[in-house]
Each structure stands twice: as structure tokens, then as C-alpha cells.
């Protein structure tokens, strides 16, 4: 596994959790793309600004990074062209949707901010009664996520080794195969 790792997968697949656990194991900083993309009140950052922020964040981590998130349509090959390894979480829909559902309910209940320094929160209304519902997005984007990811891997020039993990057992086996580090890498 290389020192520049991109973790992709549909919402609810465990990208952030895996990124944090992997960051601890291999002593790399974790770059959560959601934190760079979303502004207050769920406003998307302009594409050129987002790309510049991602580029600067990755460039500042010359010893390696773990990028968590997809954003193929906005970033193009920015992350993939630099990655040594892509971990694609392709867990069954029943697993990812259940994880997303329980996470969404917990976050709507506690009203906790989703990211440090950003006040965005899950809400009951947005999660269950809105056309912008993350749960609805999960249902309607599942097939297109796979198609976009396959196209991105095929059409973007890259040298990354692609690891497809299809179950929680696969994820755990991959982590267990890595040496454990005593140092915890910072996240952004």
C-alpha cells in the first residue's frame, strides 16, 4: 500500500471511519473532502475554490495522505492522479443504508455538528422530509456511483493500485494485515 491513499465508496459505506483507522495504522494524515467542500447551511463551495483547497491540502502533506470522499464530478482526476492506492468500499446496499440510517437518526437526535469548525448538522426535516435527504440520495445514487467510479478509474490516467473491499470482513482483514503505528496522524 502506498503513502497516498484515496478511499471511495457510497454514502454510509464507512469511508471516514476507515480513513481514521487506517491513518492510525499507517501514520498518515486524513483529509476529509466533505470538510473542504461544504460551507455553512449546506452551501457547496465553488468548484474552482474546492479544487484549489484540495490541491493545496494534498500538496502540504508531502509525506503522504489519506483522502476520504468521492467528488469525482468536481475534482476530476485531481486525487486519483496522485494516489498510489485506491480503496473502493463496495459493501452491500443493505449494510450501507442501515449504517447511514442509524447514523442519520443519531445525528438528528443529538444535533452534533458534522465537522469541526463547520456548523452543519443533520436535521429530522432535511433527513426524512426533503428532496435533499441523504437517505434518498443513498437510494437514488447507488447505481450511478458504481458507474461513475468505474468510468473514473478507466478514463483518468493513474498508477494507483485499486483495492475493492466488499464486506466489513474484507475491511477488517485489510486493516489486520497492516502493521500498527503508535502515532496518530492529524485529520483535516
Secondary structure as GFF3:
##gff-version 3
##sequence-region A 1 188
A	DSSP	beta_strand	4	9	.	.	.	ID=ss1
A	DSSP	alpha_helix	15	26	.	.	.	ID=ss2
A	DSSP	beta_strand	30	32	.	.	.	ID=ss3
A	DSSP	alpha_helix	33	37	.	.	.	ID=ss4
A	DSSP	three_ten_helix	40	42	.	.	.	ID=ss5
A	DSSP	alpha_helix	47	59	.	.	.	ID=ss6
A	DSSP	beta_strand	65	68	.	.	.	ID=ss7
A	DSSP	alpha_helix	72	75	.	.	.	ID=ss8
A	DSSP	beta_strand	85	89	.	.	.	ID=ss9
A	DSSP	alpha_helix	93	110	.	.	.	ID=ss10
A	DSSP	alpha_helix	124	128	.	.	.	ID=ss11
A	DSSP	alpha_helix	134	155	.	.	.	ID=ss12
A	DSSP	beta_strand	161	165	.	.	.	ID=ss13
A	DSSP	alpha_helix	168	176	.	.	.	ID=ss14
###
